[in-house]
Amino acid sequence: HRFLYIHISTMMCIRALTAIFLLSLHEKVAFAFPGGAGSCVAGPAVGGFHLSRPQTTGSLSEGEFEVLLNGAPLTVSEVANFPLGEIANLTLRATGETEFLGYLLRLNLFDDDTMALTPDSTGQVSGLCDAQLVSSSTHTNADPKAAVTSMLDTDVLTELTLDVTVVVRNIPESSVWYHSTYTIRQANTQGCSICGDGREVTAPDEIFAFPGQPTVPCGELESAGENGMIPVERCQFLEPLLDVCECREVNAKGCSVCGDGLQVTAPDEVFAFPGQPAVPCGDLEIAGENGQIPLAQCPFLPPLLTVCECAPITAAPVSPAPVVMPPTTSMPVMIDTPAPASACGSRNDACTLPSDCCSNACQRRPGSLEGECLSSKSANKAGQKLGGARGGAGGGNQAKR
């Protein structure tokens, strides 16, 4: 009988404890157990006795607590980036004099069968979160704590939700706890084009799917690359797989880096922008005109291009075409003079002036362009007559003078 009584009592205790545990899971509560969080749920990880007692609660900042990502405080309203390919540090700490007894950092990520969060020596992974394939870090005792740190190591590129719950006190008289939710993501500092340099997605609403990865619209995937959420080497890997996204050459029409109606007047000056290679202003202008700069980026450039000395485009001066006056020529005057001698045919052969066919001289017939060839004697006499006529004319003029 004694053995049976002990057995029955033991079974009742086991059933009672099992019922309490199952009830806690059903209500999605996390008791401030001394050995770690009592469950792994999204949102505030408190319930049960915490909620049945007078409560003091709010955000972490209201309780004078904060979470640091690589030393920078997280805020609930902004997405925080951490370097791609590097191990990041997540630190939960008190900013005032109040310390905390229990905590749970819950990250909606389980990376490659290993926990993305690795607690320091004062913490541990929550077994309940581990069973749900959720990364976590929780306390190992109920001693007061001013700060705890966990390492974050993952290559997952989507935005991650980090729930942080802190328990300050949980006694019959009161329950004091605080909770905040943050969004974090990995990012590289330069960004990349998933379609390749000089190309862009033209079907942003199409869905890209890859085995083992969540599906994502092409436009969101492109934004992830530009915002540094995809490693550069993975961008190069994606390029040949994006048929569904319909990648095309960027900005076939081109744009003006100075703005409409303006042009670079200092092409040899060098334009530099943080995180981008320096480039001569002239090369930058040509890149815009050739469509190598996305249209969405051109409007942001003019205020930054002071070194390029943008100025209104001025048309080159148009000089009037030279007026060529045709040469004025007088009508030809027919002068009845003997033709000069030319070598050609024999005497009495027909000839045509000014030279043709005569071996000695071609004498023009009066009133005609034709003449007849002269013999050598006749040619000499014609020359003497012509010379005498000219001499006589000269002598007469001299006599008159």
C-alpha positions in Angstrom: 0.0 0.0 0.0 2.8 2.4 0.8 4.4 1.8 -2.5 1.1 2.3 -4.3 0.5 5.6 -2.5 4.0 6.9 -3.4 3.4 5.9 -7.0 0.0 7.6 -7.2 1.4 10.7 -5.6 4.3 10.8 -8.0 2.0 10.4 -11.0 -0.3 13.2 -9.8 2.6 15.6 -9.4 3.9 14.8 -12.9 0.5 15.4 -14.4 0.1 18.6 -12.5 3.4 19.9 -13.7 2.7 18.8 -17.2 -0.7 20.6 -17.1 0.9 23.8 -15.9 3.6 23.6 -18.6 1.0 22.9 -21.3 -1.2 25.7 -20.0 1.8 28.1 -20.2 2.4 27.2 -23.8 -1.3 27.5 -24.6 -1.5 31.0 -23.1 1.8 31.9 -24.7 3.4 33.1 -21.6 7.0 33.2 -20.4 7.4 33.1 -16.6 10.5 34.6 -15.1 11.9 31.2 -14.3 15.3 31.4 -12.5 16.8 29.1 -15.1 15.7 31.0 -18.2 12.6 32.2 -20.1 9.6 29.9 -19.7 8.5 30.0 -23.4 9.5 31.5 -26.7 6.8 33.7 -28.2 6.8 36.7 -30.4 6.0 40.0 -28.7 6.1 40.5 -24.9 7.3 37.2 -23.4 5.4 37.6 -20.2 2.1 36.2 -19.0 0.5 34.2 -16.2 1.5 35.5 -12.8 3.1 38.6 -14.4 -0.3 39.7 -15.7 -2.3 38.7 -12.6 -0.5 41.0 -10.3 -0.2 44.8 -10.2 2.0 45.7 -13.2 4.6 48.3 -14.1 5.4 48.0 -17.8 6.3 49.9 -21.0 9.0 50.1 -23.6 12.7 49.3 -22.8 13.5 53.0 -22.9 10.7 53.8 -20.4 12.3 51.2 -18.0 15.8 52.8 -18.6 17.1 49.9 -20.7 18.5 49.8 -24.2 19.8 47.4 -26.9 23.1 48.2 -28.7 24.0 46.8 -32.1 27.8 47.0 -32.4 27.7 49.8 -29.9 24.9 51.9 -31.5 21.5 52.1 -29.8 18.5 50.5 -31.6 15.3 52.4 -32.0 11.9 50.9 -32.7 11.1 53.3 -35.6 14.2 52.7 -37.7 15.8 49.7 -39.4 19.4 49.1 -38.1 22.1 47.7 -40.4 25.0 45.6 -39.4 28.0 44.8 -41.7 27.7 42.0 -44.2 29.8 39.0 -43.5 30.9 40.2 -40.0 29.9 39.0 -36.5 27.8 41.7 -34.8 27.4 42.2 -31.0 24.0 42.7 -29.4 24.1 44.1 -25.9 21.2 44.6 -23.6 22.0 47.0 -20.8 20.6 49.2 -18.1 21.0 52.9 -18.7 20.0 53.8 -15.1 20.4 52.3 -11.6 17.7 49.6 -12.1 19.1 46.2 -13.0 17.1 43.3 -14.4 16.7 39.7 -13.3 15.5 37.8 -16.4 15.4 38.5 -20.1 14.7 37.0 -23.5 16.2 38.1 -26.8 14.2 36.4 -29.6 15.3 36.7 -33.2 13.0 35.3 -35.9 15.8 33.4 -37.5 17.4 30.0 -37.4 20.4 30.0 -39.8 21.7 26.7 -41.4 20.9 24.5 -38.4 22.9 26.7 -36.1 21.6 29.5 -33.8 22.4 32.9 -35.2 22.5 34.3 -31.6 25.3 33.0 -29.4 25.0 34.2 -25.7 28.0 35.2 -23.6 29.1 33.1 -20.6 26.3 34.5 -18.4 23.5 33.5 -20.8 22.2 30.5 -22.7 20.0 29.5 -25.7 16.4 29.0 -24.8 15.5 25.3 -25.3 11.9 26.3 -26.2 13.2 28.7 -28.9 15.6 26.0 -30.1 12.7 23.6 -30.6 10.8 26.2 -32.7 13.9 27.0 -34.8 14.1 30.5 -33.5 17.4 32.1 -32.3 17.4 33.3 -28.7 19.4 34.3 -25.7 18.1 34.1 -22.1 19.3 34.2 -18.5 20.7 31.2 -16.5 19.8 32.6 -13.1 17.8 35.3 -11.3 20.7 37.4 -10.1 20.6 41.1 -10.9 22.2 42.0 -14.2 23.4 45.4 -15.6 24.3 44.1 -19.1 24.4 41.0 -21.2 25.9 40.5 -24.7 25.2 38.0 -27.5 27.0 37.5 -30.8 25.0 37.7 -34.0 26.4 35.7 -36.9 24.3 35.1 -40.1 24.3 35.6 -43.8 20.6 35.9 -44.2 19.8 39.1 -46.0 16.1 39.8 -45.1 15.0 42.1 -42.4 14.9 40.4 -39.0 12.6 41.0 -36.1 14.2 41.2 -32.6 11.9 41.0 -29.6 13.5 41.9 -26.3 11.8 41.4 -23.0 13.2 42.4 -19.6 11.9 41.3 -16.2 12.8 43.5 -13.2 10.6 42.0 -10.6 7.9 39.3 -10.3 6.6 38.9 -6.8 3.0 38.7 -5.4 2.9 42.4 -4.7 4.0 43.6 -8.2 5.3 42.6 -11.6 7.7 44.9 -13.4 8.7 44.1 -17.0 9.4 45.9 -20.3 9.4 45.0 -23.9 10.4 46.5 -27.3 10.6 45.2 -30.9 13.4 46.2 -33.3 14.1 45.5 -36.9 17.7 44.8 -38.0 19.3 43.6 -41.3 22.7 42.9 -42.9 23.9 45.4 -45.4 27.0 46.0 -47.4 28.2 49.6 -47.8 28.2 49.9 -51.6 25.2 48.1 -52.9 25.1 46.3 -56.3 22.9 45.8 -59.3 21.3 42.4 -59.4 21.0 42.8 -63.2 24.6 43.8 -63.7 26.2 47.1 -64.3 24.2 49.4 -66.6 21.1 47.3 -66.4 17.9 47.4 -64.4 14.7 45.4 -63.6 11.8 46.3 -65.9 9.3 43.8 -64.4 9.4 44.7 -60.7 6.1 42.9 -59.8 7.3 39.5 -61.2 8.2 37.0 -58.5 11.7 35.6 -58.4 12.0 32.1 -56.8 15.2 30.2 -55.9 15.3 26.7 -54.3 15.7 27.0 -50.5 15.0 30.8 -50.4 11.8 32.7 -49.9 10.2 34.1 -53.1 10.5 37.9 -53.6 9.2 40.4 -56.1 11.9 41.5 -58.6 11.6 45.1 -57.6 12.2 44.3 -53.9 15.2 42.2 -54.8 16.6 45.0 -56.9 16.1 47.5 -53.9 17.8 45.0 -51.6 20.9 45.0 -53.9 21.0 48.7 -54.2 20.6 49.1 -50.4 23.5 46.8 -49.7 21.5 43.9 -48.4 23.0 41.5 -51.0 26.7 40.7 -51.1 28.4 41.9 -54.3 29.5 38.4 -55.2 25.9 37.2 -54.9 24.7 39.9 -57.2 27.0 38.5 -59.9 25.6 35.1 -59.2 22.0 36.3 -59.5 22.4 38.1 -62.9 22.0 35.0 -65.2 19.0 33.7 -63.1 16.8 36.8 -63.5 15.0 36.1 -66.7 11.6 36.6 -65.0 12.7 40.1 -63.9 13.4 41.2 -67.5 16.7 43.1 -67.0 17.3 45.8 -69.6 19.9 48.4 -70.4 19.5 51.4 -68.0 18.0 54.6 -69.4 18.3 54.2 -73.1 17.5 57.9 -73.6 20.2 59.3 -71.3 19.9 62.3 -69.0 21.7 65.5 -68.2 23.7 65.3 -64.9 23.6 69.1 -64.7 19.8 69.3 -65.3 17.8 70.2 -68.4 19.2 73.1 -70.3 22.6 72.9 -68.5 26.0 71.5 -69.4 29.3 70.9 -67.7 31.8 73.7 -68.4 34.7 72.2 -66.4 35.0 68.7 -67.8 38.5 68.1 -66.4 37.5 68.7 -62.8 37.1 65.6 -60.7 33.7 64.8 -59.0 33.9 62.7 -55.8 31.1 61.3 -53.7 31.5 59.2 -50.5 31.5 55.5 -51.3 31.8 56.0 -55.1 34.9 56.2 -57.3 36.0 59.7 -58.3 35.3 60.6 -62.0 36.1 63.6 -64.2 33.0 65.8 -64.8 33.2 65.3 -68.5 33.1 61.5 -68.2 30.2 61.8 -65.8 28.3 64.0 -68.3 28.9 61.5 -71.1 27.8 58.6 -68.8 24.5 60.4 -68.3 24.0 61.2 -71.9 24.7 57.5 -72.9 22.2 56.2 -70.4 24.6 54.7 -67.9 23.1 56.6 -65.0 19.6 55.6 -63.9 17.0 58.4 -64.6 16.0 58.2 -60.9 19.5 59.3 -59.9 20.1 62.1 -62.3 17.8 64.6 -60.5 19.9 64.2 -57.3 23.2 65.1 -59.1 22.9 68.8 -60.1 23.1 70.2 -56.5 26.3 68.1 -55.9 28.1 69.1 -59.1 29.5 72.5 -58.1 33.0 71.4 -59.1 31.7 70.7 -62.6 30.5 74.3 -63.1 27.2 73.6 -64.7 26.0 76.5 -66.9 23.2 77.1 -69.4 23.8 75.6 -72.8 24.7 78.3 -75.3 24.3 77.8 -79.1 27.5 78.2 -81.1 27.4 81.5 -83.1 26.3 81.0 -86.6 28.4 83.0 -89.1 26.7 84.1 -92.3 27.8 82.2 -95.4 30.2 84.2 -97.5 28.7 85.8 -100.6 30.7 85.0 -103.7 30.2 87.6 -106.4 30.5 86.1 -109.9 33.4 87.8 -111.8 32.3 90.4 -114.3 33.6 89.9 -117.8 33.2 92.1 -120.7 32.0 90.9 -124.0 34.9 89.7 -126.3 36.1 92.3 -128.7 37.0 91.0 -132.1 40.2 92.7 -133.3 41.3 92.1 -136.8 45.0 91.3 -136.2 47.2 88.7 -137.7 47.4 85.5 -135.7 50.7 84.6 -134.1 52.8 82.0 -135.7 52.3 78.4 -134.8 53.9 75.2 -136.0 51.6 73.1 -138.1 50.9 72.3 -141.8 52.2 73.7 -145.1 51.3 76.7 -147.3 47.7 77.2 -148.4 46.4 74.6 -145.8 43.3 75.7 -144.0 43.9 76.6 -140.4 41.8 77.7 -137.4 42.9 80.3 -135.0 44.4 80.7 -132.5 46.6 77.8 -133.5 46.1 74.9 -135.8 47.9 73.0 -138.6 50.5 75.5 -139.8 54.2 74.9 -140.0 55.0 78.6 -140.2 52.1 80.9 -139.5 48.3 81.0 -139.8 47.0 84.2 -141.3 43.5 85.0 -140.3 41.1 85.9 -143.1 39.3 89.2 -142.4 36.0 88.7 -140.5 36.6 85.0 -139.8 38.2 82.8 -137.2 39.7 80.7 -140.0 42.7 81.5 -142.1 45.4 79.9 -144.3 48.9 78.7 -143.7 51.8 80.9 -145.0 55.1 79.9 -146.4 58.2 80.9 -144.5 58.8 83.9 -146.8 55.2 85.1 -146.6 55.3 84.7 -142.8 58.5 86.8 -142.7 56.9 89.5 -144.8 53.7 89.5 -142.7 55.8 89.9 -139.6 57.7 92.8 -141.2 54.5 94.5 -142.3 53.0 94.1 -138.8 56.2 95.5 -137.2 56.3 98.4 -139.6 52.7 99.2 -139.0 53.3 99.3 -135.3 56.5 101.3 -135.7 54.7 103.8 -137.9 51.9 104.2 -135.5 54.4 104.8 -132.8 56.3 107.3 -134.8 53.2 109.2 -135.7 52.2 109.4 -132.1 55.7 110.7 -131.2 55.5 113.3 -134.0 52.1 114.5 -132.6 53.6 114.8 -129.1 
